[in-house]
Amino acid sequence: MVCYLSWITVSAKVRRELYEKLKKYGVPVSKVIREALIEEVRRREEEEISAALGEAQEILKEIPPEEIVAVIRESREER
């Protein structure tokens, strides 16, 4: 199966003053926006994982340690 990367255009409105300053300083707008969006998605994914780990931790607290040890030993013996 061949996987092709596809791109879409995302636009944002900014005040003219900001746009002029971006041009003045040669800010690579596309790159800055792309990196900011990547970072925001990464941050939100980490939050999602952290929440899932918290939920898993609460569930695991309900399992007696002896039961966990027994399951681990059983799993090792099956190898």
N, C-alpha and C positions, 0 to 999 in steps of 0.2 A: 504494500500500500504506500503510495506516495503522498506526503504531507506538504502542502504549500502554505507558506505564510501569507496571510492576507492582511491588508492594512485598511483602516478607515480614517477619515478625517474628523477630528474633534476640534471644535472652535470655541473660543471664549471672547467675550467682550471685555475690553479694558478701557479705562479713561484715556483720552488722547494724550494727556500729560505723561502718563505712564508709558504709553507707546513711544512717545518721543524720547524719553529717557532710555528705554530699551534699545532704540536705534542708536542713540548717542554713545552708549557704552558697548555697543556691539553684542548685546546679549543674544545668544542663540535660543530664541523663544521656543521652537519646537523641541529642542533637546531638554530645556528646563521644564517644560510642561510634561514631556514624556517621563523624565526622571521623577518629577513630583508625583505623577499618577502611579508609577511603579512603586514608589515608596509608600504611598497611601494604601495601595492594595496589600503590600507586604505587611504593613502595620495592622490592617484589619484582619488579615489571615492569622497573624500571631494572636490577636485578641480572640478570634474564633477558636483557635487551638487551645489557648489558655482556658477558655470557658469549658471546652469539652474535657480537658484534663481535670478541671475542678469538679465537674459532674462525675467523672470516672472515679476520682478520689473519694467522693461521697459514697458511691456505690461500693467501692472496695472496703471502706471502713466497716461496712455491714458484714463482711465475710470474716469469720474467725481465722486468726493466723494459722491455727493447726490445719484448717481445711486447705489453705493456700499451700502450705508445706506438703501436705499429702498429694495434692494435684501435681506439684512440681516433681516430687519423687516418682509418682506414677508415670509422668511424661518422660523422665530420664530412663526409667526401666524399659520403656517401649522402644527406645533407640537401639 
